[in-house]
Amino acid sequence: MARVSADQLHDLRRRVLRDDDPEIYHPDPRDGDATSLHYAGFIGSRLVVSASFFPSAPPMNPSLVTFQLRYMATDFDVQGRGYGARVLAFAEEDLRSLGVGQLWANGRDTALGFYETVGWLRLEGSEHLSPETMLPHTVIYKRLASDAVAP
Ligand SMILES: CC(C)(COP(=O)(O)OP(=O)(O)OC[C@H]1O[C@@H](n2cnc3c(N)ncnc32)[C@H](O)[C@@H]1OP(=O)(O)O)[C@@H](O)C(=O)NCCC(=O)NCCS
């Protein structure tokens, strides 16, 4: 697991999260920002898992500046082998070392079981459709510091 640059992640994000459709996959406008953090895991030289974090306030608490997880993806043929859990553990440790107390994300409902397995919590009443994909999502969060406030 390692920090990477966003341009290494576009192929995996497009294939796993946007149906391999270049018409609907666009790099995130914040990808190149100095404050954005991108993580990946490899099998040999092949990149198989990705997660990106952007400074962002949770929608329900605009005064709380924290990091939003986006573009969490494991390549199809290696899903269920622990790569997603490992890249998040690596990223969370790195973010904790930078003083980040809390994370949030819009989690796909089909992936909520994954997030709960690795310690994320659902925000009750936050169910919604993603305006980008029209898929059902729920706001999820994880406290990295014991004194972090709830979003
Ligand atoms: C969701 C995703 C990122 C999980 O990554 P992964 O590498 O397959 O997950 P892991 O193998 O690390 O799984 C860790 C644990 O979560 C569980 N898990 C994984 N995916 C799950 C799911 N969709 N629902 C319920 N539990 C799940 C695993 O069984 C494992 O549990 P265990 O530790 O008890 O064995 C991956 O399946 C994926 O890319 N899915 C398609 C894209 C997507 O939905 N991304 C999330 C967008 S918000």
The ligand as an SDF file (V2000), in Angstrom:
LIG
                    3D

 48 50  0  0  0  0  0  0  0  0999 V2000
  -16.7070   -2.4900   -1.9580 C   0  0  0  0  0  0  0  0  0  0  0  0
  -15.2520   -2.8490   -2.3110 C   0  0  0  0  0  0  0  0  0  0  0  0
  -14.4190   -1.5850   -2.3820 C   0  0  0  0  0  0  0  0  0  0  0  0
  -14.7320   -3.7670   -1.1770 C   0  0  0  0  0  0  0  0  0  0  0  0
  -13.3610   -4.0490   -1.4350 O   0  0  0  0  0  0  0  0  0  0  0  0
  -12.7790   -5.5290   -1.3000 P   0  0  0  0  0  0  0  0  0  0  0  0
  -11.3250   -5.4810   -1.5590 O   0  0  0  0  0  0  0  0  0  0  0  0
  -13.5970   -6.4370   -2.1620 O   0  0  0  0  0  0  0  0  0  0  0  0
  -13.1200   -5.8330    0.2210 O   0  0  0  0  0  0  0  0  0  0  0  0
  -12.2820   -6.7400    1.2640 P   0  0  0  0  0  0  0  0  0  0  0  0
  -11.9250   -8.0180    0.6070 O   0  0  0  0  0  0  0  0  0  0  0  0
  -11.1820   -5.9340    1.8490 O   0  0  0  0  0  0  0  0  0  0  0  0
  -13.4120   -6.9980    2.3510 O   0  0  0  0  0  0  0  0  0  0  0  0
  -13.2760   -6.6750    3.7280 C   0  0  0  0  0  0  0  0  0  0  0  0
  -14.4770   -7.2570    4.4560 C   0  0  0  0  0  0  0  0  0  0  0  0
  -15.6720   -6.6420    3.9340 O   0  0  0  0  0  0  0  0  0  0  0  0
  -16.5600   -7.6490    3.4410 C   0  0  0  0  0  0  0  0  0  0  0  0
  -17.1950   -7.1390    2.2290 N   0  0  0  0  0  0  0  0  0  0  0  0
  -16.5850   -6.7820    1.0900 C   0  0  0  0  0  0  0  0  0  0  0  0
  -17.4780   -6.2880    0.1970 N   0  0  0  0  0  0  0  0  0  0  0  0
  -18.6830   -6.3720    0.8040 C   0  0  0  0  0  0  0  0  0  0  0  0
  -19.9970   -6.0010    0.4170 C   0  0  0  0  0  0  0  0  0  0  0  0
  -20.2590   -5.4420   -0.8000 N   0  0  0  0  0  0  0  0  0  0  0  0
  -21.0230   -6.2060    1.2990 N   0  0  0  0  0  0  0  0  0  0  0  0
  -20.7880   -6.7570    2.5120 C   0  0  0  0  0  0  0  0  0  0  0  0
  -19.5470   -7.0840    2.9540 N   0  0  0  0  0  0  0  0  0  0  0  0
  -18.5090   -6.9000    2.0950 C   0  0  0  0  0  0  0  0  0  0  0  0
  -15.6770   -8.8420    3.1480 C   0  0  0  0  0  0  0  0  0  0  0  0
  -16.4010  -10.0440    3.1860 O   0  0  0  0  0  0  0  0  0  0  0  0
  -14.6500   -8.7540    4.2550 C   0  0  0  0  0  0  0  0  0  0  0  0
  -15.2010   -9.2560    5.4410 O   0  0  0  0  0  0  0  0  0  0  0  0
  -14.3390  -10.1780    6.4530 P   0  0  0  0  0  0  0  0  0  0  0  0
  -13.1880   -9.3190    6.9100 O   0  0  0  0  0  0  0  0  0  0  0  0
  -15.2990  -10.5010    7.5240 O   0  0  0  0  0  0  0  0  0  0  0  0
  -13.8840  -11.3320    5.6220 O   0  0  0  0  0  0  0  0  0  0  0  0
  -15.1550   -3.6340   -3.6480 C   0  0  0  0  0  0  0  0  0  0  0  0
  -15.9690   -4.7720   -3.5830 O   0  0  0  0  0  0  0  0  0  0  0  0
  -15.5540   -2.8070   -4.8680 C   0  0  0  0  0  0  0  0  0  0  0  0
  -14.7390   -2.1550   -5.4660 O   0  0  0  0  0  0  0  0  0  0  0  0
  -16.8510   -2.8570   -5.2300 N   0  0  0  0  0  0  0  0  0  0  0  0
  -17.3440   -2.1670   -6.4240 C   0  0  0  0  0  0  0  0  0  0  0  0
  -17.1940   -0.6560   -6.3370 C   0  0  0  0  0  0  0  0  0  0  0  0
  -17.8390   -0.0560   -5.0950 C   0  0  0  0  0  0  0  0  0  0  0  0
  -18.9970   -0.3310   -4.7570 O   0  0  0  0  0  0  0  0  0  0  0  0
  -17.0750    0.8180   -4.4080 N   0  0  0  0  0  0  0  0  0  0  0  0
  -17.5610    1.5450   -3.2520 C   0  0  0  0  0  0  0  0  0  0  0  0
  -18.1370    2.8580   -3.6930 C   0  0  0  0  0  0  0  0  0  0  0  0
  -18.7880    3.8040   -2.3270 S   0  0  0  0  0  0  0  0  0  0  0  0
  1  2  1  0
  2  3  1  0
  2  4  1  0
  2 36  1  0
  4  5  1  0
  5  6  1  0
  6  7  2  0
  6  8  1  0
  6  9  1  0
  9 10  1  0
 10 11  2  0
 10 12  1  0
 10 13  1  0
 13 14  1  0
 14 15  1  0
 15 16  1  0
 15 30  1  0
 16 17  1  0
 17 18  1  0
 17 28  1  0
 18 19  1  0
 18 27  1  0
 19 20  2  0
 20 21  1  0
 21 22  1  0
 21 27  2  0
 22 23  1  0
 22 24  2  0
 24 25  1  0
 25 26  2  0
 26 27  1  0
 28 29  1  0
 28 30  1  0
 30 31  1  0
 31 32  1  0
 32 33  2  0
 32 34  1  0
 32 35  1  0
 36 37  1  0
 36 38  1  0
 38 39  2  0
 38 40  1  0
 40 41  1  0
 41 42  1  0
 42 43  1  0
 43 44  2  0
 43 45  1  0
 45 46  1  0
 46 47  1  0
 47 48  1  0
M  END
$$$$
